[in-house]
Amino acid sequence: MESKIVNRPALLQIRNALKLAQKTVVFTNGCFDILHAGHVAYLEDARALGDVLVLGLNSDASVRRLKGPNRPITSEINRARVMAGLQAVDYVCLFDEDTPVELIQAIQPDIHTKGGDYAPETLPEYAPIVAYGGRVEIIPFRPGLSSSSMIDTIIARYSK
């Protein structure tokens, strides 16, 4: 499991080897603060699109900027360990930026997946991906499953 957690330079070496082997690399990203069944299904769907799934994981600092001062609930190293433990995930790489654009530009995955009902063209990573010949795939959310709704439920139940 620990060998699945890689830094950016190691991921670049891995990506170069995968290109030579003509493997299709799928990339996704997120905070994955509280793992739930919707995440697992999403990652399985993403992995099914190619040979290798690389997960860009927002660092703790990035999560705080995106989600607020009370997040993340789980530290980046523990989130990375949980994500690396999933069968669908081949590699996990932490990134500190608010978007995965820099990491995507560095590794140039064949496919970038995003969960939800986004229009691909509205994503900040869309233009860089299209520029090198990659594509964006939107994977629908599973209804009723989100980290934010789970946290809100926990707060509502236990704050009385």
BELQUI-V706413 format. One record per run of one state. SS is the DSSP state (~ for helix, > for strand, _ for the rest). FROM is the first residue (numbers start at 1). TO is the last residue. If there is no record, write none. Layout:
# BELQUI-V706413
ss-><SS & SS>
from-><FROM & FROM>
to-><TO & TO>
This chain:
# BELQUI-V706413
ss-><_ & ~ & > & _ & ~ & _ & > & _ & ~ & _ & > & _ & ~ & _ & ~ & _ & > & _ & ~ & _ & > & _ & ~ & _ & ~ & _ & > & _ & ~ & _>
from-><1 & 2 & 5 & 6 & 8 & 21 & 25 & 31 & 37 & 48 & 52 & 59 & 60 & 68 & 76 & 85 & 91 & 96 & 101 & 108 & 111 & 116 & 120 & 123 & 126 & 133 & 135 & 140 & 147 & 159>
to-><1 & 4 & 5 & 7 & 20 & 24 & 30 & 36 & 47 & 51 & 58 & 59 & 67 & 75 & 84 & 90 & 95 & 100 & 107 & 110 & 115 & 119 & 122 & 125 & 132 & 134 & 139 & 146 & 158 & 160>
